């Protein structure tokens, strides 16, 4: 998760992903981007963290990591 700390746009995307419970259309609209752009960002998050934002176990890790980062900033 530390690698994500320096990528504000990706961290914001991840937080919106949680806020909208993985609803891609609603999340993309809230971010003001196309769903394909959202998918690209989620793939990038997966590459940087080693966690797949589409898998439940990895989502928990991502959620906890994002909470730690946003609470310390």
PDB file of N, CA, C and O in Angstrom, chain B, residues numbered from 101:
ATOM      1  N   UNK B 101       0.818  -1.202   0.000  1.00  0.00           N
ATOM      2  CA  UNK B 101       0.000   0.000   0.000  1.00  0.00           C
ATOM      3  C   UNK B 101       0.853   1.253   0.000  1.00  0.00           C
ATOM      4  O   UNK B 101       0.425   2.297  -0.492  1.00  0.00           O
ATOM      5  N   UNK B 102       2.042   1.161   0.540  1.00  0.00           N
ATOM      6  CA  UNK B 102       2.902   2.325   0.597  1.00  0.00           C
ATOM      7  C   UNK B 102       3.183   2.912  -0.775  1.00  0.00           C
ATOM      8  O   UNK B 102       3.355   4.123  -0.919  1.00  0.00           O
ATOM      9  N   UNK B 103       3.229   2.052  -1.778  1.00  0.00           N
ATOM     10  CA  UNK B 103       3.497   2.527  -3.133  1.00  0.00           C
ATOM     11  C   UNK B 103       2.345   3.377  -3.650  1.00  0.00           C
ATOM     12  O   UNK B 103       2.537   4.237  -4.510  1.00  0.00           O
ATOM     13  N   UNK B 104       1.173   3.139  -3.137  1.00  0.00           N
ATOM     14  CA  UNK B 104      -0.011   3.883  -3.563  1.00  0.00           C
ATOM     15  C   UNK B 104      -0.059   5.271  -2.933  1.00  0.00           C
ATOM     16  O   UNK B 104      -0.718   6.171  -3.453  1.00  0.00           O
ATOM     17  N   UNK B 105       0.629   5.439  -1.831  1.00  0.00           N
ATOM     18  CA  UNK B 105       0.630   6.702  -1.086  1.00  0.00           C
ATOM     19  C   UNK B 105       1.042   7.877  -1.966  1.00  0.00           C
ATOM     20  O   UNK B 105       0.527   8.983  -1.801  1.00  0.00           O
ATOM     21  N   UNK B 106       1.957   7.651  -2.892  1.00  0.00           N
ATOM     22  CA  UNK B 106       2.458   8.724  -3.762  1.00  0.00           C
ATOM     23  C   UNK B 106       1.604   8.942  -5.009  1.00  0.00           C
ATOM     24  O   UNK B 106       1.928   9.795  -5.836  1.00  0.00           O
ATOM     25  N   UNK B 107       0.533   8.194  -5.151  1.00  0.00           N
ATOM     26  CA  UNK B 107      -0.344   8.290  -6.320  1.00  0.00           C
ATOM     27  C   UNK B 107      -1.720   8.762  -5.857  1.00  0.00           C
ATOM     28  O   UNK B 107      -2.638   7.962  -5.680  1.00  0.00           O
ATOM     29  N   UNK B 108      -1.845  10.059  -5.669  1.00  0.00           N
ATOM     30  CA  UNK B 108      -3.063  10.644  -5.102  1.00  0.00           C
ATOM     31  C   UNK B 108      -4.293  10.293  -5.940  1.00  0.00           C
ATOM     32  O   UNK B 108      -5.340   9.955  -5.388  1.00  0.00           O
ATOM     33  N   UNK B 109      -4.175  10.370  -7.250  1.00  0.00           N
ATOM     34  CA  UNK B 109      -5.310  10.074  -8.128  1.00  0.00           C
ATOM     35  C   UNK B 109      -5.777   8.630  -7.945  1.00  0.00           C
ATOM     36  O   UNK B 109      -6.978   8.364  -7.899  1.00  0.00           O
ATOM     37  N   UNK B 110      -4.834   7.709  -7.841  1.00  0.00           N
ATOM     38  CA  UNK B 110      -5.203   6.304  -7.661  1.00  0.00           C
ATOM     39  C   UNK B 110      -5.791   6.063  -6.277  1.00  0.00           C
ATOM     40  O   UNK B 110      -6.727   5.278  -6.128  1.00  0.00           O
ATOM     41  N   UNK B 111      -5.257   6.722  -5.285  1.00  0.00           N
ATOM     42  CA  UNK B 111      -5.800   6.587  -3.934  1.00  0.00           C
ATOM     43  C   UNK B 111      -7.223   7.141  -3.878  1.00  0.00           C
ATOM     44  O   UNK B 111      -8.099   6.535  -3.260  1.00  0.00           O
ATOM     45  N   UNK B 112      -7.456   8.278  -4.514  1.00  0.00           N
ATOM     46  CA  UNK B 112      -8.811   8.841  -4.589  1.00  0.00           C
ATOM     47  C   UNK B 112      -9.759   7.885  -5.311  1.00  0.00           C
ATOM     48  O   UNK B 112     -10.906   7.705  -4.900  1.00  0.00           O
ATOM     49  N   UNK B 113      -9.270   7.277  -6.385  1.00  0.00           N
ATOM     50  CA  UNK B 113     -10.074   6.308  -7.127  1.00  0.00           C
ATOM     51  C   UNK B 113     -10.447   5.133  -6.237  1.00  0.00           C
ATOM     52  O   UNK B 113     -11.598   4.696  -6.229  1.00  0.00           O
ATOM     53  N   UNK B 114      -9.489   4.627  -5.498  1.00  0.00           N
ATOM     54  CA  UNK B 114      -9.744   3.495  -4.612  1.00  0.00           C
ATOM     55  C   UNK B 114     -10.765   3.854  -3.536  1.00  0.00           C
ATOM     56  O   UNK B 114     -11.653   3.057  -3.233  1.00  0.00           O
ATOM     57  N   UNK B 115     -10.645   5.030  -2.968  1.00  0.00           N
ATOM     58  CA  UNK B 115     -11.600   5.461  -1.941  1.00  0.00           C
ATOM     59  C   UNK B 115     -13.010   5.580  -2.519  1.00  0.00           C
ATOM     60  O   UNK B 115     -13.983   5.204  -1.864  1.00  0.00           O
ATOM     61  N   UNK B 116     -13.124   6.099  -3.737  1.00  0.00           N
ATOM     62  CA  UNK B 116     -14.439   6.173  -4.391  1.00  0.00           C
ATOM     63  C   UNK B 116     -14.967   4.778  -4.693  1.00  0.00           C
ATOM     64  O   UNK B 116     -16.168   4.533  -4.579  1.00  0.00           O
ATOM     65  N   UNK B 117     -14.086   3.863  -5.077  1.00  0.00           N
ATOM     66  CA  UNK B 117     -14.469   2.482  -5.357  1.00  0.00           C
ATOM     67  C   UNK B 117     -15.155   1.870  -4.131  1.00  0.00           C
ATOM     68  O   UNK B 117     -16.164   1.176  -4.249  1.00  0.00           O
ATOM     69  N   UNK B 118     -14.588   2.140  -2.960  1.00  0.00           N
ATOM     70  CA  UNK B 118     -15.198   1.648  -1.720  1.00  0.00           C
ATOM     71  C   UNK B 118     -16.490   2.395  -1.413  1.00  0.00           C
ATOM     72  O   UNK B 118     -17.490   1.793  -1.020  1.00  0.00           O
ATOM     73  N   UNK B 119     -16.458   3.702  -1.596  1.00  0.00           N
ATOM     74  CA  UNK B 119     -17.637   4.524  -1.300  1.00  0.00           C
ATOM     75  C   UNK B 119     -18.852   4.073  -2.114  1.00  0.00           C
ATOM     76  O   UNK B 119     -19.980   4.094  -1.621  1.00  0.00           O
ATOM     77  N   UNK B 120     -18.616   3.670  -3.352  1.00  0.00           N
ATOM     78  CA  UNK B 120     -19.702   3.251  -4.230  1.00  0.00           C
ATOM     79  C   UNK B 120     -19.819   1.728  -4.319  1.00  0.00           C
ATOM     80  O   UNK B 120     -20.431   1.195  -5.245  1.00  0.00           O
ATOM     81  N   UNK B 121     -19.230   1.044  -3.353  1.00  0.00           N
ATOM     82  CA  UNK B 121     -19.362  -0.424  -3.213  1.00  0.00           C
ATOM     83  C   UNK B 121     -19.064  -1.183  -4.503  1.00  0.00           C
ATOM     84  O   UNK B 121     -19.718  -2.179  -4.813  1.00  0.00           O
ATOM     85  N   UNK B 122     -18.079  -0.707  -5.244  1.00  0.00           N
ATOM     86  CA  UNK B 122     -17.675  -1.398  -6.458  1.00  0.00           C
ATOM     87  C   UNK B 122     -18.615  -1.236  -7.637  1.00  0.00           C
ATOM     88  O   UNK B 122     -18.480  -1.941  -8.638  1.00  0.00           O
ATOM     89  N   UNK B 123     -19.564  -0.319  -7.534  1.00  0.00           N
ATOM     90  CA  UNK B 123     -20.471  -0.040  -8.657  1.00  0.00           C
ATOM     91  C   UNK B 123     -19.717   0.834  -9.656  1.00  0.00           C
ATOM     92  O   UNK B 123     -19.565   2.040  -9.457  1.00  0.00           O
ATOM     93  N   UNK B 124     -19.249   0.207 -10.728  1.00  0.00           N
ATOM     94  CA  UNK B 124     -18.335   0.901 -11.632  1.00  0.00           C
ATOM     95  C   UNK B 124     -18.929   2.140 -12.289  1.00  0.00           C
ATOM     96  O   UNK B 124     -18.244   3.158 -12.396  1.00  0.00           O
ATOM     97  N   UNK B 125     -20.166   2.086 -12.726  1.00  0.00           N
ATOM     98  CA  UNK B 125     -20.754   3.246 -13.397  1.00  0.00           C
ATOM     99  C   UNK B 125     -20.885   4.428 -12.435  1.00  0.00           C
ATOM    100  O   UNK B 125     -20.509   5.551 -12.771  1.00  0.00           O
ATOM    101  N   UNK B 126     -21.414   4.175 -11.253  1.00  0.00           N
ATOM    102  CA  UNK B 126     -21.587   5.244 -10.262  1.00  0.00           C
ATOM    103  C   UNK B 126     -20.239   5.803  -9.825  1.00  0.00           C
ATOM    104  O   UNK B 126     -20.088   7.012  -9.654  1.00  0.00           O
ATOM    105  N   UNK B 127     -19.273   4.930  -9.649  1.00  0.00           N
ATOM    106  CA  UNK B 127     -17.932   5.362  -9.245  1.00  0.00           C
ATOM    107  C   UNK B 127     -17.297   6.224 -10.334  1.00  0.00           C
ATOM    108  O   UNK B 127     -16.743   7.285 -10.046  1.00  0.00           O
ATOM    109  N   UNK B 128     -17.378   5.772 -11.575  1.00  0.00           N
ATOM    110  CA  UNK B 128     -16.806   6.534 -12.690  1.00  0.00           C
ATOM    111  C   UNK B 128     -17.464   7.902 -12.809  1.00  0.00           C
ATOM    112  O   UNK B 128     -16.784   8.905 -13.027  1.00  0.00           O
ATOM    113  N   UNK B 129     -18.777   7.945 -12.666  1.00  0.00           N
ATOM    114  CA  UNK B 129     -19.484   9.228 -12.736  1.00  0.00           C
ATOM    115  C   UNK B 129     -19.045  10.159 -11.613  1.00  0.00           C
ATOM    116  O   UNK B 129     -18.852  11.353 -11.838  1.00  0.00           O
ATOM    117  N   UNK B 130     -18.887   9.625 -10.414  1.00  0.00           N
ATOM    118  CA  UNK B 130     -18.456  10.449  -9.277  1.00  0.00           C
ATOM    119  C   UNK B 130     -17.053  11.002  -9.492  1.00  0.00           C
ATOM    120  O   UNK B 130     -16.737  12.107  -9.050  1.00  0.00           O
ATOM    121  N   UNK B 131     -16.221  10.229 -10.170  1.00  0.00           N
ATOM    122  CA  UNK B 131     -14.857  10.675 -10.461  1.00  0.00           C
ATOM    123  C   UNK B 131     -14.789  11.553 -11.712  1.00  0.00           C
ATOM    124  O   UNK B 131     -13.775  12.201 -11.968  1.00  0.00           O
ATOM    125  N   UNK B 132     -15.878  11.570 -12.489  1.00  0.00           N
ATOM    126  CA  UNK B 132     -15.901  12.350 -13.723  1.00  0.00           C
ATOM    127  C   UNK B 132     -15.079  11.721 -14.832  1.00  0.00           C
ATOM    128  O   UNK B 132     -14.504  12.423 -15.664  1.00  0.00           O
ATOM    129  N   UNK B 133     -15.024  10.378 -14.842  1.00  0.00           N
ATOM    130  CA  UNK B 133     -14.244   9.671 -15.855  1.00  0.00           C
ATOM    131  C   UNK B 133     -15.109   8.590 -16.504  1.00  0.00           C
ATOM    132  O   UNK B 133     -16.191   8.263 -16.016  1.00  0.00           O
ATOM    133  N   UNK B 134     -14.612   8.051 -17.603  1.00  0.00           N
ATOM    134  CA  UNK B 134     -15.280   6.950 -18.300  1.00  0.00           C
ATOM    135  C   UNK B 134     -15.010   5.647 -17.542  1.00  0.00           C
ATOM    136  O   UNK B 134     -14.000   5.527 -16.849  1.00  0.00           O
ATOM    137  N   UNK B 135     -15.904   4.683 -17.675  1.00  0.00           N
ATOM    138  CA  UNK B 135     -15.721   3.391 -16.995  1.00  0.00           C
ATOM    139  C   UNK B 135     -14.432   2.700 -17.410  1.00  0.00           C
ATOM    140  O   UNK B 135     -13.813   2.013 -16.598  1.00  0.00           O
ATOM    141  N   UNK B 136     -14.019   2.868 -18.658  1.00  0.00           N
ATOM    142  CA  UNK B 136     -12.754   2.272 -19.101  1.00  0.00           C
ATOM    143  C   UNK B 136     -11.572   2.894 -18.368  1.00  0.00           C
ATOM    144  O   UNK B 136     -10.602   2.206 -18.050  1.00  0.00           O
ATOM    145  N   UNK B 137     -11.653   4.185 -18.101  1.00  0.00           N
ATOM    146  CA  UNK B 137     -10.596   4.858 -17.340  1.00  0.00           C
ATOM    147  C   UNK B 137     -10.566   4.335 -15.911  1.00  0.00           C
ATOM    148  O   UNK B 137      -9.495   4.151 -15.332  1.00  0.00           O
ATOM    149  N   UNK B 138     -11.731   4.099 -15.351  1.00  0.00           N
ATOM    150  CA  UNK B 138     -11.809   3.526 -14.008  1.00  0.00           C
ATOM    151  C   UNK B 138     -11.159   2.144 -13.990  1.00  0.00           C
ATOM    152  O   UNK B 138     -10.367   1.836 -13.099  1.00  0.00           O
ATOM    153  N   UNK B 139     -11.492   1.325 -14.964  1.00  0.00           N
ATOM    154  CA  UNK B 139     -10.907  -0.015 -15.044  1.00  0.00           C
ATOM    155  C   UNK B 139      -9.383   0.065 -15.149  1.00  0.00           C
ATOM    156  O   UNK B 139      -8.676  -0.701 -14.495  1.00  0.00           O
ATOM    157  N   UNK B 140      -8.879   0.984 -15.965  1.00  0.00           N
ATOM    158  CA  UNK B 140      -7.433   1.167 -16.104  1.00  0.00           C
ATOM    159  C   UNK B 140      -6.809   1.537 -14.761  1.00  0.00           C
ATOM    160  O   UNK B 140      -5.775   0.987 -14.383  1.00  0.00           O
ATOM    161  N   UNK B 141      -7.434   2.462 -14.042  1.00  0.00           N
ATOM    162  CA  UNK B 141      -6.901   2.879 -12.739  1.00  0.00           C
ATOM    163  C   UNK B 141      -6.909   1.723 -11.745  1.00  0.00           C
ATOM    164  O   UNK B 141      -5.958   1.553 -10.982  1.00  0.00           O
ATOM    165  N   UNK B 142      -7.971   0.934 -11.751  1.00  0.00           N
ATOM    166  CA  UNK B 142      -8.042  -0.208 -10.835  1.00  0.00           C
ATOM    167  C   UNK B 142      -6.971  -1.244 -11.170  1.00  0.00           C
ATOM    168  O   UNK B 142      -6.393  -1.858 -10.273  1.00  0.00           O
ATOM    169  N   UNK B 143      -6.711  -1.435 -12.459  1.00  0.00           N
ATOM    170  CA  UNK B 143      -5.633  -2.338 -12.866  1.00  0.00           C
ATOM    171  C   UNK B 143      -4.286  -1.806 -12.395  1.00  0.00           C
ATOM    172  O   UNK B 143      -3.441  -2.575 -11.938  1.00  0.00           O
ATOM    173  N   UNK B 144      -4.082  -0.506 -12.501  1.00  0.00           N
ATOM    174  CA  UNK B 144      -2.836   0.121 -12.048  1.00  0.00           C
ATOM    175  C   UNK B 144      -2.679  -0.055 -10.537  1.00  0.00           C
ATOM    176  O   UNK B 144      -1.582  -0.334 -10.052  1.00  0.00           O
ATOM    177  N   UNK B 145      -3.770   0.109  -9.800  1.00  0.00           N
ATOM    178  CA  UNK B 145      -3.747  -0.110  -8.352  1.00  0.00           C
ATOM    179  C   UNK B 145      -3.312  -1.542  -8.062  1.00  0.00           C
ATOM    180  O   UNK B 145      -2.497  -1.783  -7.171  1.00  0.00           O
ATOM    181  N   UNK B 146      -3.857  -2.488  -8.817  1.00  0.00           N
ATOM    182  CA  UNK B 146      -3.477  -3.888  -8.652  1.00  0.00           C
ATOM    183  C   UNK B 146      -2.003  -4.119  -8.910  1.00  0.00           C
ATOM    184  O   UNK B 146      -1.351  -4.858  -8.172  1.00  0.00           O
ATOM    185  N   UNK B 147      -1.469  -3.494  -9.953  1.00  0.00           N
ATOM    186  CA  UNK B 147      -0.048  -3.626 -10.280  1.00  0.00           C
ATOM    187  C   UNK B 147       0.832  -3.059  -9.173  1.00  0.00           C
ATOM    188  O   UNK B 147       1.829  -3.673  -8.793  1.00  0.00           O
ATOM    189  N   UNK B 148       0.470  -1.898  -8.661  1.00  0.00           N
ATOM    190  CA  UNK B 148       1.283  -1.235  -7.640  1.00  0.00           C
ATOM    191  C   UNK B 148       1.234  -1.928  -6.283  1.00  0.00           C
ATOM    192  O   UNK B 148       2.223  -1.939  -5.550  1.00  0.00           O
ATOM    193  N   UNK B 149       0.087  -2.502  -5.954  1.00  0.00           N
ATOM    194  CA  UNK B 149      -0.099  -3.067  -4.612  1.00  0.00           C
ATOM    195  C   UNK B 149       0.010  -4.580  -4.555  1.00  0.00           C
ATOM    196  O   UNK B 149       0.238  -5.147  -3.487  1.00  0.00           O
ATOM    197  N   UNK B 150      -0.152  -5.235  -5.691  1.00  0.00           N
ATOM    198  CA  UNK B 150      -0.188  -6.693  -5.689  1.00  0.00           C
ATOM    199  C   UNK B 150      -1.528  -7.237  -5.225  1.00  0.00           C
ATOM    200  O   UNK B 150      -1.668  -8.438  -4.996  1.00  0.00           O
ATOM    201  N   UNK B 151      -2.512  -6.360  -5.083  1.00  0.00           N
ATOM    202  CA  UNK B 151      -3.860  -6.747  -4.652  1.00  0.00           C
ATOM    203  C   UNK B 151      -4.847  -6.470  -5.779  1.00  0.00           C
ATOM    204  O   UNK B 151      -4.807  -5.416  -6.413  1.00  0.00           O
ATOM    205  N   UNK B 152      -5.727  -7.425  -6.016  1.00  0.00           N
ATOM    206  CA  UNK B 152      -6.731  -7.299  -7.067  1.00  0.00           C
ATOM    207  C   UNK B 152      -7.990  -6.645  -6.499  1.00  0.00           C
ATOM    208  O   UNK B 152      -8.662  -7.246  -5.661  1.00  0.00           O
ATOM    209  N   UNK B 153      -8.324  -5.428  -6.935  1.00  0.00           N
ATOM    210  CA  UNK B 153      -9.492  -4.732  -6.387  1.00  0.00           C
ATOM    211  C   UNK B 153     -10.828  -5.378  -6.741  1.00  0.00           C
ATOM    212  O   UNK B 153     -11.881  -4.890  -6.333  1.00  0.00           O
ATOM    213  N   UNK B 154     -10.789  -6.470  -7.495  1.00  0.00           N
ATOM    214  CA  UNK B 154     -12.016  -7.191  -7.825  1.00  0.00           C
ATOM    215  C   UNK B 154     -12.200  -8.439  -6.952  1.00  0.00           C
ATOM    216  O   UNK B 154     -13.233  -9.103  -7.038  1.00  0.00           O
ATOM    217  N   UNK B 155     -11.209  -8.761  -6.116  1.00  0.00           N
ATOM    218  CA  UNK B 155     -11.283  -9.947  -5.254  1.00  0.00           C
ATOM    219  C   UNK B 155     -11.536  -9.530  -3.810  1.00  0.00           C
ATOM    220  O   UNK B 155     -10.911  -8.598  -3.303  1.00  0.00           O
ATOM    221  N   UNK B 156     -12.447 -10.219  -3.165  1.00  0.00           N
ATOM    222  CA  UNK B 156     -12.874  -9.850  -1.816  1.00  0.00           C
ATOM    223  C   UNK B 156     -11.722  -9.817  -0.822  1.00  0.00           C
ATOM    224  O   UNK B 156     -11.588  -8.849  -0.074  1.00  0.00           O
ATOM    225  N   UNK B 157     -10.887 -10.851  -0.795  1.00  0.00           N
ATOM    226  CA  UNK B 157      -9.772 -10.877   0.157  1.00  0.00           C
ATOM    227  C   UNK B 157      -8.831  -9.692  -0.052  1.00  0.00           C
ATOM    228  O   UNK B 157      -8.385  -9.061   0.907  1.00  0.00           O
ATOM    229  N   UNK B 158      -8.541  -9.403  -1.306  1.00  0.00           N
ATOM    230  CA  UNK B 158      -7.657  -8.282  -1.612  1.00  0.00           C
ATOM    231  C   UNK B 158      -8.331  -6.948  -1.313  1.00  0.00           C
ATOM    232  O   UNK B 158      -7.670  -5.991  -0.909  1.00  0.00           O
ATOM    233  N   UNK B 159      -9.644  -6.886  -1.512  1.00  0.00           N
ATOM    234  CA  UNK B 159     -10.379  -5.654  -1.206  1.00  0.00           C
ATOM    235  C   UNK B 159     -10.226  -5.277   0.257  1.00  0.00           C
ATOM    236  O   UNK B 159     -10.084  -4.099   0.586  1.00  0.00           O
ATOM    237  N   UNK B 160     -10.255  -6.262   1.129  1.00  0.00           N
ATOM    238  CA  UNK B 160     -10.090  -5.986   2.554  1.00  0.00           C
ATOM    239  C   UNK B 160      -8.721  -5.376   2.819  1.00  0.00           C
ATOM    240  O   UNK B 160      -8.607  -4.394   3.553  1.00  0.00           O
ATOM    241  N   UNK B 161      -7.693  -5.949   2.232  1.00  0.00           N
ATOM    242  CA  UNK B 161      -6.335  -5.404   2.398  1.00  0.00           C
ATOM    243  C   UNK B 161      -6.257  -3.972   1.865  1.00  0.00           C
ATOM    244  O   UNK B 161      -5.697  -3.086   2.511  1.00  0.00           O
ATOM    245  N   UNK B 162      -6.821  -3.764   0.691  1.00  0.00           N
ATOM    246  CA  UNK B 162      -6.804  -2.430   0.089  1.00  0.00           C
ATOM    247  C   UNK B 162      -7.576  -1.429   0.934  1.00  0.00           C
ATOM    248  O   UNK B 162      -7.134  -0.296   1.128  1.00  0.00           O
ATOM    249  N   UNK B 163      -8.726  -1.849   1.434  1.00  0.00           N
ATOM    250  CA  UNK B 163      -9.543  -0.954   2.257  1.00  0.00           C
ATOM    251  C   UNK B 163      -8.794  -0.545   3.523  1.00  0.00           C
ATOM    252  O   UNK B 163      -8.729   0.638   3.858  1.00  0.00           O
ATOM    253  N   UNK B 164      -8.237  -1.515   4.215  1.00  0.00           N
ATOM    254  CA  UNK B 164      -7.508  -1.209   5.450  1.00  0.00           C
ATOM    255  C   UNK B 164      -6.293  -0.331   5.169  1.00  0.00           C
ATOM    256  O   UNK B 164      -6.006   0.599   5.923  1.00  0.00           O
ATOM    257  N   UNK B 165      -5.585  -0.627   4.091  1.00  0.00           N
ATOM    258  CA  UNK B 165      -4.430   0.188   3.727  1.00  0.00           C
ATOM    259  C   UNK B 165      -4.822   1.610   3.379  1.00  0.00           C
ATOM    260  O   UNK B 165      -4.155   2.560   3.789  1.00  0.00           O
ATOM    261  N   UNK B 166      -5.901   1.762   2.626  1.00  0.00           N
ATOM    262  CA  UNK B 166      -6.371   3.103   2.254  1.00  0.00           C
ATOM    263  C   UNK B 166      -6.801   3.878   3.491  1.00  0.00           C
ATOM    264  O   UNK B 166      -6.548   5.079   3.591  1.00  0.00           O
ATOM    265  N   UNK B 167      -7.445   3.205   4.424  1.00  0.00           N
ATOM    266  CA  UNK B 167      -7.861   3.865   5.662  1.00  0.00           C
ATOM    267  C   UNK B 167      -6.650   4.356   6.448  1.00  0.00           C
ATOM    268  O   UNK B 167      -6.663   5.463   6.987  1.00  0.00           O
ATOM    269  N   UNK B 168      -5.615   3.541   6.514  1.00  0.00           N
ATOM    270  CA  UNK B 168      -4.402   3.942   7.236  1.00  0.00           C
ATOM    271  C   UNK B 168      -3.750   5.150   6.579  1.00  0.00           C
ATOM    272  O   UNK B 168      -3.320   6.077   7.266  1.00  0.00           O
ATOM    273  N   UNK B 169      -3.675   5.142   5.252  1.00  0.00           N
ATOM    274  CA  UNK B 169      -3.045   6.250   4.532  1.00  0.00           C
ATOM    275  C   UNK B 169      -3.847   7.531   4.708  1.00  0.00           C
ATOM    276  O   UNK B 169      -3.279   8.574   5.030  1.00  0.00           O
ATOM    277  N   UNK B 170      -5.155   7.467   4.503  1.00  0.00           N
ATOM    278  CA  UNK B 170      -5.962   8.687   4.549  1.00  0.00           C
ATOM    279  C   UNK B 170      -6.097   9.233   5.963  1.00  0.00           C
ATOM    280  O   UNK B 170      -6.271  10.440   6.136  1.00  0.00           O
ATOM    281  N   UNK B 171      -6.024   8.401   6.953  1.00  0.00           N
ATOM    282  CA  UNK B 171      -6.127   8.878   8.339  1.00  0.00           C
ATOM    283  C   UNK B 171      -4.830   9.517   8.824  1.00  0.00           C
ATOM    284  O   UNK B 171      -4.845  10.328   9.749  1.00  0.00           O
ATOM    285  N   UNK B 172      -3.709   9.154   8.203  1.00  0.00           N
ATOM    286  CA  UNK B 172      -2.424   9.716   8.617  1.00  0.00           C
ATOM    287  C   UNK B 172      -2.048  10.969   7.845  1.00  0.00           C
ATOM    288  O   UNK B 172      -1.084  11.647   8.202  1.00  0.00           O
ATOM    289  N   UNK B 173      -2.791  11.288   6.792  1.00  0.00           N
ATOM    290  CA  UNK B 173      -2.475  12.492   5.991  1.00  0.00           C
ATOM    291  C   UNK B 173      -3.233  13.699   6.469  1.00  0.00           C
ATOM    292  O   UNK B 173      -3.083  14.785   5.908  1.00  0.00           O
TER     293      UNK B 173
END
